């Protein structure tokens, strides 16, 4: 393994440290619009265990976070149905940034600017380890999926669609 690269703190890593949660750091060469295909390739891990943090909004423009496998899409219809909302759609990048405090491509569910409800695709919780954004483009952290429930009170949903 290459020399460990030091990564400066982000609101996400500060949040995890404050809660006493351990994580591994995985910096990689970020590619614009590369998504989880690039990060999984760079880290040498299965794209299914790389988790996307998606900022969405409901019909009243109330924000929420959806955590999804890197190789899947979100069925907004199923998500709306399971969360008792009329509709859900992705936020525009500038709106997502305003809610989360993170640049799109570097959004973490930890340490967000606004507290938002977090929904996690149920099958993510059965993975042994997940890789999720650490609050900066080109920076993932490795954690146990149970942390999503313990630290974020994430609610399990079933809304994955194969990409």
VEXLOLO-423932 format. One line per field, with one value per atom (N, C-alpha, C): atom name; z, y, x. Coordinates in Angstrom, 1 decimal. Layout:
N
atomo	c(CA;...)
Z	c(Z;...)
Y	c(Y;...)
X	c(X;...)
***
This chain:
163
atomo	c(N;CA;C;N;CA;C;N;CA;C;N;CA;C;N;CA;C;N;CA;C;N;CA;C;N;CA;C;N;CA;C;N;CA;C;N;CA;C;N;CA;C;N;CA;C;N;CA;C;N;CA;C;N;CA;C;N;CA;C;N;CA;C;N;CA;C;N;CA;C;N;CA;C;N;CA;C;N;CA;C;N;CA;C;N;CA;C;N;CA;C;N;CA;C;N;CA;C;N;CA;C;N;CA;C;N;CA;C;N;CA;C;N;CA;C;N;CA;C;N;CA;C;N;CA;C;N;CA;C;N;CA;C;N;CA;C;N;CA;C;N;CA;C;N;CA;C;N;CA;C;N;CA;C;N;CA;C;N;CA;C;N;CA;C;N;CA;C;N;CA;C;N;CA;C;N;CA;C;N;CA;C;N;CA;C;N;CA;C;N;CA;C;N;CA;C;N;CA;C;N;CA;C;N;CA;C;N;CA;C;N;CA;C;N;CA;C;N;CA;C;N;CA;C;N;CA;C;N;CA;C;N;CA;C;N;CA;C;N;CA;C;N;CA;C;N;CA;C;N;CA;C;N;CA;C;N;CA;C;N;CA;C;N;CA;C;N;CA;C;N;CA;C;N;CA;C;N;CA;C;N;CA;C;N;CA;C;N;CA;C;N;CA;C;N;CA;C;N;CA;C;N;CA;C;N;CA;C;N;CA;C;N;CA;C;N;CA;C;N;CA;C;N;CA;C;N;CA;C;N;CA;C;N;CA;C;N;CA;C;N;CA;C;N;CA;C;N;CA;C;N;CA;C;N;CA;C;N;CA;C;N;CA;C;N;CA;C;N;CA;C;N;CA;C;N;CA;C;N;CA;C;N;CA;C;N;CA;C;N;CA;C;N;CA;C;N;CA;C;N;CA;C;N;CA;C;N;CA;C;N;CA;C;N;CA;C;N;CA;C;N;CA;C;N;CA;C;N;CA;C;N;CA;C;N;CA;C;N;CA;C;N;CA;C;N;CA;C;N;CA;C;N;CA;C;N;CA;C;N;CA;C;N;CA;C;N;CA;C;N;CA;C;N;CA;C;N;CA;C;N;CA;C;N;CA;C;N;CA;C;N;CA;C;N;CA;C;N;CA;C;N;CA;C;N;CA;C;N;CA;C;N;CA;C;N;CA;C;N;CA;C;N;CA;C;N;CA;C;N;CA;C;N;CA;C;N;CA;C;N;CA;C;N;CA;C;N;CA;C;N;CA;C;N;CA;C;N;CA;C;N;CA;C;N;CA;C;N;CA;C)
Z	c(0.0;0.0;0.0;-0.7;-0.8;0.6;0.7;1.9;2.2;3.5;3.8;3.7;2.9;2.6;3.8;4.3;5.4;4.7;5.3;4.8;5.9;5.6;6.6;7.0;8.2;8.7;7.9;7.9;7.3;8.3;8.1;9.1;9.4;8.3;8.5;9.5;9.3;10.2;11.6;11.7;13.0;13.7;13.0;13.6;14.1;13.3;13.7;14.9;14.9;16.0;17.3;17.2;18.4;19.0;18.1;18.6;18.9;18.7;19.0;18.1;16.8;15.8;15.0;14.9;14.1;12.6;11.7;10.3;9.7;8.4;7.7;6.6;6.2;5.2;3.9;2.8;1.5;0.5;0.4;-0.6;-2.0;-3.0;-4.4;-5.4;-6.6;-7.6;-8.1;-7.7;-8.1;-9.6;-10.2;-11.6;-11.7;-12.3;-12.5;-13.2;-12.7;-13.2;-13.3;-12.5;-12.6;-11.7;-10.6;-9.7;-9.0;-8.6;-7.8;-8.6;-9.9;-10.8;-10.6;-10.6;-10.4;-9.0;-8.0;-6.6;-6.3;-6.8;-6.6;-7.3;-8.5;-9.3;-8.6;-8.2;-7.5;-6.2;-5.5;-4.2;-4.3;-5.5;-5.6;-4.8;-4.7;-4.0;-4.9;-4.5;-5.3;-5.3;-6.4;-6.5;-5.7;-5.4;-4.6;-3.2;-2.7;-1.3;-1.2;-2.4;-2.3;-2.3;-1.3;-1.1;-1.5;-2.3;-2.7;-1.7;-1.4;-0.5;-1.4;-1.5;-2.4;-1.6;-1.9;-1.3;-2.2;-1.6;-2.4;-1.6;-2.3;-1.6;-1.9;-1.0;-1.2;-1.8;-1.9;-2.6;-2.0;-0.7;0.0;0.0;-0.8;-0.9;0.4;1.2;2.5;2.1;2.5;2.1;2.9;2.3;2.9;2.2;2.9;2.4;2.1;0.9;0.6;0.4;1.0;0.9;0.0;-1.1;-2.1;-2.6;-2.9;-3.5;-4.7;-4.9;-6.1;-7.4;-7.5;-8.8;-8.9;-8.1;-8.2;-8.3;-8.7;-8.8;-7.7;-7.4;-6.4;-7.2;-6.8;-7.3;-6.4;-7.0;-6.2;-5.9;-6.7;-6.5;-5.2;-5.2;-4.1;-2.8;-2.9;-1.7;-1.2;-2.1;-1.6;-0.9;-1.5;-1.0;0.4;0.6;1.9;3.0;2.6;3.5;3.7;3.1;3.2;2.7;1.5;0.8;-0.5;-1.1;-2.4;-3.5;-3.4;-4.4;-3.8;-4.5;-4.1;-5.4;-5.4;-6.5;-6.1;-6.9;-6.5;-6.4;-5.5;-5.4;-6.5;-7.0;-7.9;-7.1;-7.8;-7.1;-6.1;-6.5;-5.7;-4.4;-4.6;-3.4;-2.5;-3.1;-2.3;-1.5;-2.1;-1.4;-0.2;-0.5;0.6;1.8;1.6;2.7;3.4;2.6;3.2;3.7;3.0;3.3;2.5;1.7;0.9;-0.6;-1.3;-2.8;-3.3;-4.4;-5.0;-5.5;-5.2;-5.5;-4.2;-3.2;-1.9;-0.7;-1.0;0.0;0.9;2.2;3.2;4.0;4.5;5.4;6.8;7.1;8.5;8.5;9.5;9.7;8.7;8.3;7.3;8.0;7.2;7.7;8.3;7.6;8.1;8.6;9.6;10.0;9.2;8.5;7.5;7.8;7.6;7.8;6.8;7.2;6.4;6.2;4.9;4.5;3.9;4.2;3.7;3.0;1.9;1.2;2.1;2.4;3.4;3.2;1.9;1.7;2.0;2.1;2.5;3.9;4.8;6.2;6.3;5.3;5.4;4.9;4.4;3.9;5.1;4.9;6.0;6.3;5.2;5.4;4.2;4.4;3.3;3.2;2.0;1.7;1.3;2.1;1.9;1.9;1.3;1.2;2.6;2.7;4.0;4.0;3.1;3.1;2.2;1.2;0.2;-1.0;-2.2;-3.4;-3.4;-3.8;-3.8;-2.4;-1.5;-0.2;0.4;0.4;1.0;2.4;3.3;4.5;4.6;5.2;5.4;6.8;6.9;8.2;8.1;9.3;9.4;9.1;8.3;8.0;9.2;10.3;11.5;12.0;11.7;12.1;11.5;10.3;9.7;10.6;11.2;12.1;13.5;14.0;15.3;15.4;14.4;14.4;13.7;12.7;11.9;12.1;12.9;13.0;11.6;10.7;9.4;9.4;8.5;8.4;7.2;7.3;6.2;5.2;3.9;2.9;1.8;0.9;-0.2;-1.5;-2.1;-3.3;-4.3;-4.3;-5.3;-6.6;-7.6;-9.0;-9.6;-10.3;-11.0;-12.0;-12.0;-13.0;-14.4)
Y	c(-1.2;0.0;1.2;2.3;3.5;4.2;5.2;6.0;6.6;6.5;7.1;8.6;9.0;10.4;11.1;12.2;12.8;13.7;13.6;14.4;15.3;16.6;17.5;17.2;17.6;17.4;18.0;17.4;18.0;18.0;18.7;18.6;17.1;16.3;14.9;14.2;14.3;13.7;14.2;15.5;16.2;15.6;15.4;14.8;13.4;12.6;11.2;11.1;12.0;12.0;12.4;13.4;13.9;12.7;11.9;10.7;9.5;9.6;8.5;7.3;7.6;6.6;6.5;5.3;5.1;4.8;5.2;5.1;5.0;4.5;4.4;5.5;6.1;7.2;6.6;7.0;6.5;7.7;8.5;9.5;8.9;9.5;9.0;10.2;10.0;11.0;11.3;12.4;12.7;13.0;12.5;12.9;13.5;14.6;15.3;14.4;14.2;13.3;11.8;11.5;10.1;9.2;9.8;9.0;7.9;6.9;5.8;4.8;4.8;3.9;4.3;5.6;6.0;5.7;6.1;5.8;4.3;3.5;2.1;1.5;2.0;1.5;2.0;3.3;3.8;3.1;2.7;2.1;0.6;0.1;-1.4;-2.1;-1.5;-2.1;-2.2;-3.1;-3.3;-2.0;-1.6;-0.4;-0.5;-1.7;-1.9;-1.5;-1.5;-1.1;0.3;1.0;2.5;3.1;4.0;4.5;6.0;6.3;7.6;8.3;9.6;10.4;11.4;11.2;12.0;13.0;14.3;15.2;15.4;15.1;15.2;16.1;16.3;17.1;16.6;16.8;16.4;17.4;17.2;18.1;19.5;19.6;20.8;21.5;20.9;21.4;21.2;20.2;19.8;18.9;19.1;18.3;17.0;15.9;14.7;14.1;13.1;12.4;11.0;10.5;9.1;8.5;7.4;6.7;5.4;5.4;4.3;3.7;2.4;1.7;2.5;2.5;3.2;2.7;1.4;0.8;0.7;1.5;1.5;2.9;3.1;4.3;4.3;5.5;5.6;5.6;4.8;4.9;5.9;7.1;8.2;7.9;7.2;6.8;5.9;4.8;3.9;4.6;5.5;6.2;7.1;7.8;8.7;7.9;6.8;5.9;5.4;5.0;4.4;5.5;6.8;7.8;8.7;8.3;9.0;10.4;10.5;11.8;11.7;12.8;12.8;12.6;13.2;13.1;13.4;12.9;13.2;13.3;14.3;14.5;15.0;14.8;15.3;16.8;17.3;18.8;19.2;20.5;21.0;21.1;21.0;21.0;22.2;23.4;24.6;24.5;23.9;23.7;22.7;21.6;20.5;21.0;21.8;22.4;23.3;24.1;25.0;24.1;23.0;22.2;21.4;20.9;20.0;20.7;21.8;22.5;21.9;20.9;20.2;20.5;20.5;20.5;19.2;19.2;18.0;17.2;15.9;15.1;14.9;15.7;15.6;15.6;15.2;15.3;14.1;14.3;13.3;13.4;12.3;12.4;12.9;12.9;13.3;14.7;15.4;16.8;17.8;17.5;18.4;19.7;20.8;22.1;22.1;21.5;21.3;19.9;19.7;18.3;17.9;16.8;16.3;14.8;14.3;12.9;12.1;11.0;10.1;8.8;8.4;7.1;6.3;5.0;4.2;2.9;2.6;1.4;0.2;-0.5;-1.6;-2.6;-3.0;-3.9;-3.4;-2.1;-1.5;-2.0;-2.1;-2.5;-3.9;-4.8;-6.1;-6.3;-5.2;-5.2;-5.2;-5.9;-5.9;-4.6;-3.8;-2.5;-1.6;-0.4;0.5;1.7;2.3;3.4;4.5;5.6;6.7;8.0;9.1;10.3;10.9;11.3;11.9;13.4;14.0;15.5;16.3;15.6;16.3;15.4;16.1;15.3;14.6;13.3;12.5;12.0;11.8;11.3;10.5;9.2;8.3;7.9;7.5;6.9;5.5;4.6;3.2;3.1;2.6;2.4;1.2;0.8;-0.3;0.3;-0.3;0.3;0.6;-0.1;0.1;1.5;2.2;3.5;4.5;4.2;5.0;5.1;3.9;3.9;4.5;4.2;4.7;6.2;6.7;8.1;9.0;8.5;9.4;9.1;8.0;7.5;7.3;6.8;6.5;5.5;5.6;4.7;3.9;2.5;1.6;1.8;1.8;1.8;0.8;0.5;-0.3;0.5;1.1;1.9;1.8;0.8;0.6;0.1;0.7;0.2;-0.1;-1.2;-1.5;-0.4;0.0;1.1;0.5)
X	c(0.8;0.0;0.9;0.4;1.2;1.2;2.1;2.3;0.9;0.5;-0.8;-0.8;-1.8;-1.9;-2.7;-2.2;-3.0;-4.1;-5.3;-6.4;-6.8;-7.0;-7.4;-8.9;-9.2;-10.5;-11.6;-12.8;-14.0;-15.1;-16.2;-17.3;-17.7;-17.6;-18.0;-17.0;-15.7;-14.8;-14.8;-15.1;-15.2;-16.4;-17.5;-18.8;-18.5;-17.8;-17.5;-16.5;-15.5;-14.6;-15.3;-16.2;-16.9;-17.7;-18.3;-19.1;-18.2;-16.9;-16.0;-16.1;-16.5;-16.7;-15.4;-14.9;-13.6;-14.0;-13.1;-13.3;-11.9;-11.9;-10.6;-10.7;-9.6;-9.6;-9.1;-9.8;-9.5;-9.5;-8.4;-8.3;-8.1;-8.6;-8.4;-8.4;-8.0;-8.0;-9.4;-10.0;-11.3;-11.4;-12.5;-12.7;-14.1;-14.2;-15.5;-16.5;-17.7;-18.7;-18.3;-17.3;-16.9;-17.7;-18.3;-19.1;-18.5;-19.3;-18.9;-18.1;-18.2;-17.4;-15.9;-15.6;-14.2;-13.7;-14.5;-14.0;-13.8;-14.7;-14.6;-13.4;-13.1;-12.0;-10.7;-10.6;-9.4;-9.1;-10.2;-10.0;-9.9;-10.2;-10.2;-11.3;-12.4;-13.6;-14.8;-15.7;-16.9;-17.8;-18.2;-19.1;-20.3;-20.8;-22.0;-21.8;-20.5;-20.2;-19.8;-19.7;-19.5;-20.9;-21.1;-22.5;-22.6;-23.6;-23.8;-24.7;-24.4;-25.2;-25.9;-27.3;-28.1;-29.0;-28.9;-29.8;-31.0;-32.2;-33.4;-34.4;-35.5;-36.6;-37.9;-38.9;-40.2;-41.1;-42.4;-43.3;-43.3;-43.0;-43.0;-41.6;-40.7;-39.3;-38.5;-39.0;-38.2;-37.1;-35.9;-34.8;-34.7;-34.1;-33.9;-32.6;-32.0;-30.9;-31.2;-30.8;-30.9;-29.6;-29.3;-28.0;-28.3;-27.5;-27.8;-26.5;-26.6;-25.4;-25.0;-23.7;-23.1;-23.6;-23.9;-24.3;-25.8;-26.6;-28.0;-28.6;-29.8;-30.5;-31.6;-32.1;-33.2;-34.6;-35.5;-36.9;-37.6;-37.7;-38.3;-39.8;-40.4;-41.8;-41.9;-41.0;-41.0;-40.6;-39.6;-39.2;-40.3;-41.0;-42.1;-43.2;-43.5;-44.6;-44.2;-42.9;-42.4;-42.2;-42.1;-41.9;-43.1;-44.3;-45.5;-45.4;-44.8;-44.7;-45.5;-45.9;-46.5;-45.5;-44.4;-43.3;-42.0;-41.0;-39.6;-38.8;-37.9;-37.0;-35.7;-34.6;-33.3;-33.3;-32.5;-32.3;-31.4;-31.5;-30.5;-29.2;-28.1;-26.8;-26.6;-27.0;-26.8;-27.7;-28.9;-29.8;-29.3;-28.8;-28.2;-27.0;-26.2;-25.0;-25.5;-26.5;-27.0;-27.5;-28.2;-28.7;-27.6;-26.7;-25.7;-24.4;-24.1;-22.8;-21.7;-21.9;-20.9;-21.1;-20.0;-20.0;-20.6;-21.4;-21.8;-20.6;-20.6;-19.4;-18.6;-18.9;-18.2;-19.2;-20.4;-21.5;-21.4;-21.3;-21.4;-22.7;-23.2;-24.4;-24.0;-22.7;-22.3;-21.9;-22.3;-21.9;-22.5;-23.7;-24.4;-24.8;-24.9;-25.3;-26.7;-27.6;-29.0;-29.2;-29.9;-30.3;-31.4;-31.2;-32.2;-32.5;-33.7;-34.0;-33.1;-32.6;-31.7;-32.4;-32.4;-33.0;-31.9;-31.8;-30.7;-31.4;-30.9;-31.4;-31.1;-32.1;-32.0;-30.8;-30.6;-29.5;-28.1;-27.9;-26.7;-26.3;-27.3;-27.1;-26.5;-26.6;-26.1;-24.7;-24.1;-22.7;-21.8;-20.6;-19.7;-19.0;-18.8;-18.1;-18.6;-18.8;-19.2;-18.2;-18.1;-17.3;-18.2;-18.1;-19.1;-18.3;-18.8;-18.0;-17.7;-16.5;-16.0;-16.1;-16.8;-17.0;-16.1;-15.5;-14.7;-14.6;-14.5;-14.4;-13.1;-13.1;-11.9;-11.5;-12.5;-12.2;-13.4;-13.2;-14.2;-13.7;-14.6;-14.3;-14.9;-14.2;-14.7;-15.3;-16.6;-17.2;-18.1;-18.5;-19.5;-20.9;-21.7;-23.0;-23.9;-23.8;-24.6;-24.4;-23.3;-23.0;-24.1;-24.6;-25.7;-26.9;-27.2;-28.4;-28.1;-26.9;-26.5;-26.3;-25.5;-25.1;-26.1;-26.9;-27.8;-29.2;-29.5;-30.9;-31.5;-30.7;-31.2;-32.3;-33.3;-34.4;-34.2;-34.4;-34.2;-35.4;-35.1;-36.1;-35.7;-36.7;-36.4;-36.8;-35.8;-36.1;-35.0;-34.2;-33.1;-33.6;-33.0;-33.2;-31.9;-31.7;-30.5;-30.1;-28.9;-28.5;-28.5)
***
